[in-house]
């Protein structure tokens, strides 16, 4: 997994939640990170802006439940 994308996710999480946290691929968005649907949408929008990808149209993204799922989708949309 790309450490740069994980670092970006950590930074955006901190901006959205106001708390610094080291994220792990197995962290669940809702249960472990306490991100509700609005916060997840905000995170996805921020990722789109930062990386220049379109996540809103990604049919697989609604299935993303963990940080690792999000990173996998980012990798598929924007290979390193």
Beta strands, then each sheet from edge to edge (+ up, - down):
end
